[in-house]
Amino acid sequence: METNEHNTKEELIKENVVTDETPQEEVTEETTTELSNEEKLQQEVERLNDQVYRLSAEISNIQKRNAKERQDAAKYRSQSLAQNLLNVIDNLERAIASPSESEDAQNLKKGIEMVYESFLYALKEEGIEEIDALDQPFDPTLHHAVQTVPVEEGQEADKVVQVFQKGYKLKDRVLRPAMVIVSQ
């Protein structure tokens, strides 16, 4: 019986070997298919992770940009009001510069000077300053040259020799350039 069993075992082993070879090939193909599926899934995970990182960076950039825009809006909030008030200041300066001989005119001029000083203080509190132009080197970002004059003795070229209209800036932004005459 042992021989019979032994033969049977050998036959079974032979049969299994033959039959095992086919399933082994299939298993190898299935493993390859599974690996390629795993690789595909891994690539998809990597792609999605990359996409998440990129979107996260984009959101961060948007948040930074919005914060900067909010800061700029707060920093320059009084720009449009200041631009409208510059003409009022010009008119107050003209009123102060006008001759006043009578006592009533002197009193009125004093009141105008007080209003003018209050305006200048309010503008200074908002960060609005006059652009110092007279005897300064000409700077096209701060000055608007309306005329040039020849250089006289003792003068330097490209210097502001007269100011027609004062210029103003809000922090680092020019509200209105100074209208000037420049020596050349």
C-alpha positions, 0 to 999 in steps of 0.5 A, a space after each residue: 500500500 505504501 508503494 501505491 501511496 508512494 506512486 500516487 503521491 509521486 503521480 499527484 506531485 507530478 500532476 500538481 507540478 504540471 497543474 501548479 505551473 499554470 496557476 503559478 503563471 497566473 499568480 505571477 500575472 495576477 501579482 504583476 497586475 496587482 503590483 501595477 494596480 498598487 503602483 497606479 494607486 500609489 501614483 494617484 496618491 502622490 498626484 493627489 498629495 501634490 495637488 493638496 500641497 499646491 492648493 494649500 500653497 495657493 490658499 496661503 498666497 491668497 491669504 497673504 495677498 488679502 492681508 496686504 490689501 487690507 493693510 494698504 486699504 487701512 494705510 491709505 484710507 484717507 487718500 480720497 478725502 485728502 485729495 478733495 481737501 487739498 484744494 481747500 488748503 490751497 484756497 485757505 493759503 490764498 486767503 491768508 496771503 491776501 492783503 488785509 488792512 482793516 481791523 475786521 480783515 485782520 481778524 478774519 485773516 486770523 480766523 482763517 489762519 486758525 482753520 488752516 492750522 487745524 487742517 494741517 494738523 488733521 492732515 499730519 495726524 493722517 500721515 499726509 505731509 507737504 512735499 518740500 520742493 524749494 531748493 531741492 533737486 528736481 525729482 519727477 516722482 515728487 515734482 511736476 515741472 511746468 517751466 524751466 529757467 536758465 541757471 543763474 550764477 550761484 545756482 545748480 542745474 536741475 534744482 527747484 527754484 520756485 513752487 507754483 502749487 504745493 505737493 502732498 504725499 500720504 505716507 509713501 504715496 504722492 497725492 499731488 506732485 508739487 508744480 515747480 519751476 526748475 533751473 537748467 
